[in-house]
């Protein structure tokens, strides 16, 4: 019995990789902040998600959060799209030679002119 528990534990640990969450938020720096019309919040969120490709989408009380993950584990960029129209892009402090300029430009494009 003990052998089965040990094997199950090892298999579980070997296959587990917990995705990072954006916590504590203070470690992430704001790289862009803007406002959009509240009626365009959904379009902006969809546009950002389409450009981020590897992402985790979560709904909070007053916003949608879209996290860009490197290998679906470490969050590199994180966007909060508030229902009020406020839009914020955060960058992880743990970036080592990860090119994010294209994603940052896509965020700016989505905020300035979301697709219809």
MOFEN-V823223 format. One record per backbone hydrogen bond with DSSP energy under -1.0 kcal/mol. CO is the residue of the C=O (numbers start at 1). NH is the residue of the N-H. E is the energy in kcal/mol with one decimal. If there is no record, write none. Layout:
co	nh	e
CO	NH	E
CO	NH	E
//
This chain:
co	nh	e
1	5	-1.9
2	6	-2.4
3	7	-2.5
4	8	-2.5
5	9	-2.3
6	10	-2.4
7	11	-2.6
8	12	-2.3
9	13	-2.5
10	14	-2.5
11	15	-1.7
21	23	-2.4
24	27	-1.7
25	28	-1.3
29	91	-2.5
32	89	-3.0
34	87	-2.8
37	40	-2.2
38	41	-1.2
40	44	-2.4
41	45	-2.5
42	46	-2.4
43	47	-2.4
44	48	-2.5
45	49	-2.5
46	50	-2.5
47	51	-1.7
48	52	-2.2
49	53	-1.4
52	54	-2.2
53	55	-1.1
54	69	-2.0
56	67	-2.6
58	65	-3.2
62	83	-2.5
63	60	-3.1
64	81	-2.9
65	58	-2.8
66	79	-3.0
67	56	-1.9
68	76	-3.1
68	77	-1.2
70	73	-1.5
70	74	-1.4
73	20	-2.7
74	70	-3.1
76	92	-2.7
77	68	-3.3
78	90	-3.5
79	66	-2.6
80	88	-2.4
81	64	-2.2
82	85	-1.8
85	36	-2.2
86	82	-2.9
87	34	-2.7
88	80	-2.6
89	31	-2.8
89	32	-1.3
90	78	-2.1
91	29	-2.1
100	104	-2.5
101	105	-2.5
102	106	-2.1
103	107	-2.2
104	108	-2.2
105	109	-2.5
106	110	-2.7
107	111	-2.2
108	112	-2.6
109	113	-2.6
//
